Amino acid sequence: MRTSIATVSLSGSLTEKLAAASRAGFDGVEIFENDLLASPLTPEEIRARCADLGLAIDLYQPMRDIEAVPEEEFARNLRRARHKFELMRRLGADTVLVCSSVSPLAVDDDALAAEQLSQLADLAEDFGIRIAYEALAWGRHVSTYDHAWRIVESADHPALGTCLDSFHILSRGSDPKGIEDIPGEKIFFLQLADAPLLAMDVLQWSRHYRCFPGQGGFDVAGLVRHVLRTGYAGPLSLEVFNDVFRQAEAGPTAVDAHRSLLVLQETVGLADLPAPVVPTGVAFAELVTPDAEPVSAVLSALGFARTARHRTKPVELWQAGEARVLVNTGPAARRDGTGLAAIGLESPDPTGAARRAEALLAPVLPRRRAADDAPLDAVAAPDGTELFFCATGRPELPDWRGDFEDVEHTEDDSGVRRIDHLALVQPWHHFDEATLFHRSVLGLSAQESVDVADPYGLLRSRAVTSADGGIRIALSVGAAPADDTVHAQHIALATDDVVAVARRFREAGGLLLPMPANYYDDLAARFEFADGELETYRELGILYDRDAHGEFRHCYTHTVGRVFFELVQRDGGYRGYGAQNAPVRLAAQHAARRLTGG
């Protein structure tokens, strides 16, 4: 189906919004009245600009407080409408959105509302314009889609239909199944938005917290299925009021928006995209650094061995068990210290995974490689992290390790088994986009979002995982982005005995993050431990958690640049990440930062 987006969903000037919508692949736009009023372009110039960009103007919006008002007020409304219809004719738009009235002058009289909307439609018809009547969730007398439809049906005018808006319908808890009773030709427009499930005033919820389909808690796909059963043939259009989107760069937001509609169309059976290829694990994590010595020292203390060197690039491979870390000191190295730049994802079908990513608008990254380098496909996640689709140790597919030459090293059982999970800090305006990206492009499942208390605000976190836990990525965004130590990326390493690995790390000269004594006093009150167990945890800075499936023990290294490591031990099927302990860890990292002056 055709796709459209309301200009209110994007930041910037009207020309910037139109360009972003076009580049992202939208077929049309809804022109929000404030965007037109603030534009230096004439309606004719806006019309020409849209045509040059390949965009139809699908809707002009909104007209407010029109119907069910006293006669004198309605006469003024008709004069106002005539002016807007003349403007729309110049603009080349043939459908206008009329919202149910919130005016204190409006009366609760459906017959009067239908009569006045019919008169408005008479006037609109003279200009070749259609009226799409929408029930606002906070409308004074009309606040549900079925009520709005009854008024439209009673008016019985060919130029009058209804506009359905998923937010207004789902935020009120209305049953969308009744949409199927509306003839498709009388649904003049469909606006889509998702939203997190919040307990708050619906007007504030609508104006500040809407998001793109798949990023919130509404069953937008279910609503669209009901609409399609009516025979509706208009566009799928996004109307999203969101404070974050309105401050973020328009281009990436428009791409995220179009991706959400591609996934939505796939979900309801309107689009045939390459099937998701869920990664099975982490092949490697790549660190870029201007100075390899500090990170090499930490890896050595953790029991990693430098096992190989890239044939043509300044990249070293460090390995412990099945955990692999690449240390890159090439031109991509960060000036602000060590950072996690890329992740190798084990994929059952690397080529299929890349096709899926490209179909969902993930930027395919060009690679500088020699003729005999492994042909790795890579795409960029919203935060800029490079994602490589890999096959490790599978003879039928190229192995990325073939680009490396072995170096002399000593094999030793470090106690580290594999990479348990990765924690990626997102730019503040990319958190919802990152969730949708990892769900749709990689086929991962998103867990519930949690808020963690940081000493200087809140840290919001959401994990995306494969069904078997082979891949776990914790996405977070914090309240204090200037604090690079606390809001650093981190690599969690799985071990069967976190105490033994932590001791070995410390004995090798590694620095473990100390935890406050009050934390262990609280643990003693909450849980029972074997003799000496809690004292060991206190000594090594080990944190403890328990859920219905098992136990979790974990501790942290000090930060190198913008990366730190976590040692984790999962017992009995524990599924979480120690979120209960996150405030303690964050406070300890703040304290460590102050002590070191870093």
BELBEL-V147679 format. One record per residue. N is the residue number from 1. SS is DSSP state (helix for helix, strand for strand, loop for the rest). PHI is phi in degrees with one decimal (* if undefined). Layout:
BEGIN
n = (N;N)
ss = (SS;SS)
phi = (PHI;PHI)
END
This chain:
BEGIN
n = (1;2;3;4;5;6;7;8;9;10;11;12;13;14;15;16;17;18;19;20;21;22;23;24;25;26;27;28;29;30;31;32;33;34;35;36;37;38;39;40;41;42;43;44;45;46;47;48;49;50;51;52;53;54;55;56;57;58;59;60;61;62;63;64;65;66;67;68;69;70;71;72;73;74;75;76;77;78;79;80;81;82;83;84;85;86;87;88;89;90;91;92;93;94;95;96;97;98;99;100;101;102;103;104;105;106;107;108;109;110;111;112;113;114;115;116;117;118;119;120;121;122;123;124;125;126;127;128;129;130;131;132;133;134;135;136;137;138;139;140;141;142;143;144;145;146;147;148;149;150;151;152;153;154;155;156;157;158;159;160;161;162;163;164;165;166;167;168;169;170;171;172;173;174;175;176;177;178;179;180;181;182;183;184;185;186;187;188;189;190;191;192;193;194;195;196;197;198;199;200;201;202;203;204;205;206;207;208;209;210;211;212;213;214;215;216;217;218;219;220;221;222;223;224;225;226;227;228;229;230;231;232;233;234;235;236;237;238;239;240;241;242;243;244;245;246;247;248;249;250;251;252;253;254;255;256;257;258;259;260;261;262;263;264;265;266;267;268;269;270;271;272;273;274;275;276;277;278;279;280;281;282;283;284;285;286;287;288;289;290;291;292;293;294;295;296;297;298;299;300;301;302;303;304;305;306;307;308;309;310;311;312;313;314;315;316;317;318;319;320;321;322;323;324;325;326;327;328;329;330;331;332;333;334;335;336;337;338;339;340;341;342;343;344;345;346;347;348;349;350;351;352;353;354;355;356;357;358;359;360;361;362;363;364;365;366;367;368;369;370;371;372;373;374;375;376;377;378;379;380;381;382;383;384;385;386;387;388;389;390;391;392;393;394;395;396;397;398;399;400;401;402;403;404;405;406;407;408;409;410;411;412;413;414;415;416;417;418;419;420;421;422;423;424;425;426;427;428;429;430;431;432;433;434;435;436;437;438;439;440;441;442;443;444;445;446;447;448;449;450;451;452;453;454;455;456;457;458;459;460;461;462;463;464;465;466;467;468;469;470;471;472;473;474;475;476;477;478;479;480;481;482;483;484;485;486;487;488;489;490;491;492;493;494;495;496;497;498;499;500;501;502;503;504;505;506;507;508;509;510;511;512;513;514;515;516;517;518;519;520;521;522;523;524;525;526;527;528;529;530;531;532;533;534;535;536;537;538;539;540;541;542;543;544;545;546;547;548;549;550;551;552;553;554;555;556;557;558;559;560;561;562;563;564;565;566;567;568;569;570;571;572;573;574;575;576;577;578;579;580;581;582;583;584;585;586;587;588;589;590;591;592;593;594;595;596;597;598)
ss = (loop;loop;strand;strand;strand;strand;helix;helix;helix;loop;loop;loop;loop;helix;helix;helix;helix;helix;helix;helix;helix;helix;helix;helix;loop;loop;loop;strand;strand;strand;strand;strand;helix;helix;helix;helix;helix;loop;loop;loop;loop;loop;helix;helix;helix;helix;helix;helix;helix;helix;helix;helix;helix;loop;loop;strand;strand;strand;strand;strand;strand;strand;strand;loop;loop;loop;loop;loop;loop;loop;helix;helix;helix;helix;helix;helix;helix;helix;helix;helix;helix;helix;helix;helix;helix;helix;helix;helix;helix;helix;helix;loop;loop;loop;strand;strand;strand;strand;strand;loop;loop;loop;loop;loop;loop;loop;loop;loop;loop;helix;helix;helix;helix;helix;helix;helix;helix;helix;helix;helix;helix;helix;helix;helix;helix;helix;loop;loop;loop;strand;strand;strand;strand;strand;loop;loop;loop;loop;loop;loop;loop;loop;loop;loop;helix;helix;helix;helix;helix;helix;helix;helix;helix;helix;helix;loop;loop;loop;loop;strand;strand;strand;strand;strand;strand;helix;helix;helix;helix;helix;loop;loop;loop;loop;loop;helix;helix;helix;helix;helix;helix;loop;loop;helix;helix;helix;strand;strand;strand;strand;strand;strand;loop;strand;strand;loop;loop;loop;loop;loop;loop;helix;helix;helix;helix;helix;helix;helix;helix;strand;strand;loop;loop;loop;loop;loop;loop;loop;loop;helix;helix;helix;helix;helix;helix;helix;helix;helix;helix;loop;loop;loop;loop;loop;loop;strand;strand;strand;loop;loop;loop;strand;loop;loop;loop;loop;loop;loop;loop;helix;helix;helix;helix;helix;helix;helix;helix;helix;helix;helix;helix;helix;helix;helix;helix;helix;helix;loop;loop;loop;loop;loop;loop;loop;loop;loop;loop;loop;loop;loop;strand;strand;strand;strand;strand;strand;strand;strand;loop;loop;loop;helix;helix;helix;helix;helix;helix;helix;helix;helix;helix;loop;loop;loop;strand;strand;strand;strand;strand;strand;loop;loop;loop;loop;strand;strand;strand;strand;strand;strand;loop;loop;strand;strand;strand;strand;strand;strand;loop;loop;loop;loop;loop;loop;loop;loop;loop;loop;strand;strand;strand;strand;strand;strand;strand;strand;loop;loop;loop;helix;helix;helix;helix;helix;helix;helix;helix;helix;helix;loop;loop;loop;loop;strand;loop;loop;loop;loop;loop;loop;loop;loop;loop;loop;loop;loop;strand;strand;strand;strand;loop;loop;loop;loop;loop;strand;strand;strand;strand;strand;loop;loop;loop;loop;loop;loop;loop;loop;loop;helix;helix;helix;helix;strand;strand;strand;loop;loop;loop;loop;loop;loop;loop;loop;loop;strand;strand;strand;strand;strand;strand;strand;strand;strand;strand;loop;loop;loop;loop;loop;helix;helix;helix;helix;helix;helix;helix;helix;helix;helix;loop;loop;loop;loop;strand;strand;loop;loop;loop;strand;strand;strand;strand;strand;loop;loop;strand;strand;strand;strand;strand;strand;strand;strand;strand;loop;loop;loop;loop;loop;loop;strand;strand;strand;strand;strand;strand;loop;loop;loop;loop;loop;loop;loop;loop;loop;loop;loop;strand;strand;strand;strand;strand;strand;strand;loop;loop;helix;helix;helix;helix;helix;helix;helix;helix;helix;helix;loop;loop;loop;loop;strand;loop;loop;loop;loop;helix;helix;helix;helix;helix;helix;helix;helix;helix;helix;loop;loop;loop;loop;loop;loop;helix;helix;helix;helix;helix;helix;helix;helix;loop;loop;strand;strand;strand;strand;loop;loop;loop;loop;strand;strand;strand;strand;strand;strand;strand;loop;loop;strand;loop;loop;strand;strand;strand;strand;strand;strand;strand;strand;strand;loop;loop;loop;loop;loop;loop;loop;helix;helix;helix;helix;helix;helix;helix;helix;helix;helix;helix;helix;helix;helix;helix;helix;helix;helix;loop;loop)
phi = (*;-66.5;-120.6;-144.4;-144.1;-75.8;-62.8;-65.8;-77.8;-120.4;-93.9;101.5;-75.1;-60.7;-64.2;-65.8;-65.0;-63.6;-64.3;-64.6;-62.2;-65.5;-62.0;-75.7;104.6;-70.7;-89.6;-156.6;-139.1;-97.3;-86.3;-79.6;-54.6;-61.5;-66.5;-68.7;-62.9;-86.7;-86.0;-76.2;-81.4;-74.3;-54.6;-64.9;-68.5;-64.8;-59.2;-67.1;-63.0;-61.6;-62.3;-62.9;-87.4;75.9;-108.6;-85.4;-95.0;-82.4;-158.4;-112.3;-155.7;-111.8;-106.3;-117.1;54.1;-95.5;-100.5;57.0;-122.9;-57.8;-57.4;-64.0;-66.2;-67.1;-61.8;-64.7;-63.6;-66.0;-62.8;-62.7;-64.2;-58.9;-60.9;-68.4;-67.0;-63.5;-62.0;-64.2;-63.3;-66.9;-75.7;87.2;-103.0;-115.0;-134.5;-121.9;-89.7;-114.1;-87.4;-59.6;-68.4;-116.2;-67.6;-66.6;-80.7;-68.5;-112.7;-85.1;-146.7;-63.7;-64.4;-66.3;-59.9;-64.8;-62.9;-72.5;-65.9;-65.2;-64.7;-62.5;-66.4;-57.6;-65.4;-60.7;-62.5;-62.4;-100.4;73.0;-117.7;-108.3;-104.7;-107.1;-90.2;-123.2;-86.1;-72.4;-62.0;-112.0;-56.6;-63.6;-125.3;-118.2;-131.7;-128.1;-64.0;-70.3;-66.9;-60.0;-64.8;-61.0;-68.8;-61.4;-63.6;-67.5;-65.8;51.7;-122.4;-63.6;-94.7;-120.9;-138.2;-116.1;-113.1;-102.1;-126.2;-60.9;-65.1;-63.1;-78.3;-78.7;-67.1;-89.7;75.6;-67.3;-82.1;-74.0;-60.1;-64.9;-57.3;-65.1;-84.6;-93.4;-60.6;-56.7;-71.3;-94.9;-89.9;-79.9;-159.4;-129.8;-107.9;-123.0;-158.3;-104.6;-166.4;-66.7;-80.5;-124.5;-99.9;-159.2;-54.3;-65.8;-67.0;-65.5;-56.8;-68.8;-77.2;-125.2;-124.6;-64.1;-147.9;-79.2;-51.5;94.5;-102.6;-120.4;-112.5;-84.2;-88.4;-67.3;-61.1;-61.7;-63.9;-62.5;-59.1;-62.5;-63.5;-64.9;-67.9;-79.9;93.1;-53.2;-125.5;-81.9;-78.5;-90.3;-122.4;-99.3;-127.0;-127.7;-95.5;-153.2;-61.3;-69.7;-60.4;-71.9;-107.5;-85.2;-61.8;-65.0;-58.7;-61.7;-64.1;-65.3;-63.8;-60.0;-62.1;-67.3;-59.2;-62.6;-73.5;-62.1;-66.2;-61.0;-64.9;-62.7;-63.2;-93.5;88.0;-96.0;-133.5;-112.5;-95.5;-54.4;-64.5;-62.0;-118.8;-75.6;-65.1;-103.9;175.5;-102.9;-76.2;-163.7;-118.5;-107.8;-102.7;-108.2;-154.2;-78.6;-144.0;-73.4;-61.6;-61.0;-71.6;-64.5;-64.8;-66.3;-61.5;-61.3;-65.1;-76.3;96.8;-75.5;-116.6;-78.3;-102.3;-159.0;-133.1;-63.7;-65.5;-124.2;-125.8;-78.9;-129.0;-112.8;-104.9;-111.3;-141.4;-141.7;58.8;-98.7;-86.7;-126.0;-127.1;-95.7;-114.4;-110.3;-110.8;-79.1;-60.2;-78.5;-58.3;-72.6;-75.9;-93.9;104.4;-63.9;-143.8;-85.0;-105.0;-150.4;-131.3;-92.3;-104.1;-66.5;-128.3;-63.0;-147.9;-56.0;-66.1;-64.5;-63.1;-66.7;-63.0;-60.7;-61.3;-67.2;-63.5;-100.3;69.0;-72.2;-63.7;-79.5;-92.6;-69.0;-122.6;-89.8;-143.0;-74.7;-59.6;-100.9;-71.7;-62.1;-78.9;-87.1;-87.7;-137.2;-130.6;-100.5;-75.7;-56.8;-85.6;94.4;-61.5;-83.9;-114.2;-102.9;-97.3;-122.8;-130.1;-107.4;69.7;-117.5;-57.1;-77.6;-129.5;-60.5;-103.5;-58.5;-70.3;-66.1;-80.6;-112.1;-108.1;-63.7;-120.2;-63.9;-155.6;-104.3;-76.8;-152.5;-85.6;-77.8;92.1;-82.6;-100.0;-169.9;-81.7;-78.2;-161.3;-122.7;-113.3;-116.5;-85.1;-96.7;-56.0;-54.9;-97.0;-117.4;-63.3;-65.8;-61.8;-63.7;-61.7;-63.5;-59.2;-68.7;-71.8;-83.3;-75.6;-97.0;74.6;-86.4;-98.8;-95.6;-84.4;-64.3;-74.9;-126.8;-105.2;-114.7;-73.7;-103.1;-55.2;-118.2;149.8;-121.8;-111.3;-99.4;-137.6;-149.0;-93.4;-120.4;-141.1;-84.9;-60.4;-92.5;76.4;-65.1;-129.5;-135.0;-131.1;-99.0;-98.2;-145.7;-141.0;-111.2;-94.6;-130.7;-62.4;-73.0;-87.2;-67.2;-67.2;-73.4;-97.9;-92.9;-74.0;-146.5;-113.3;-98.4;-108.2;-81.6;-143.7;-85.7;-146.4;-66.3;-63.4;-63.8;-69.2;-63.7;-62.8;-61.7;-60.0;-67.2;-65.1;-85.8;98.9;-75.7;-106.4;-91.3;-74.3;-73.9;-112.8;-68.0;-61.6;-59.7;-61.3;-74.7;-63.3;-69.3;-58.4;-61.6;-78.6;-90.5;-132.6;-102.0;-125.4;-66.1;-55.9;83.3;-65.3;-65.6;-63.4;-65.2;-62.0;-61.8;-61.4;-99.7;72.7;-85.0;-100.2;-135.7;-149.2;-146.7;-130.0;-66.6;-103.4;169.0;-119.7;-139.4;-123.9;-155.2;-147.5;-130.5;-86.0;-68.5;-85.8;-114.1;63.5;-123.2;-137.7;-136.4;-113.6;-123.4;-102.9;-128.9;-129.0;-102.1;-127.3;73.1;87.3;-56.4;-109.6;-90.4;-134.6;72.3;-58.5;-58.8;-94.4;-58.4;-60.0;-67.9;-61.9;-61.8;-63.4;-64.3;-70.0;-59.3;-63.3;-63.1;-64.3;-64.3;-65.9;-86.9;73.8;-87.9)
END
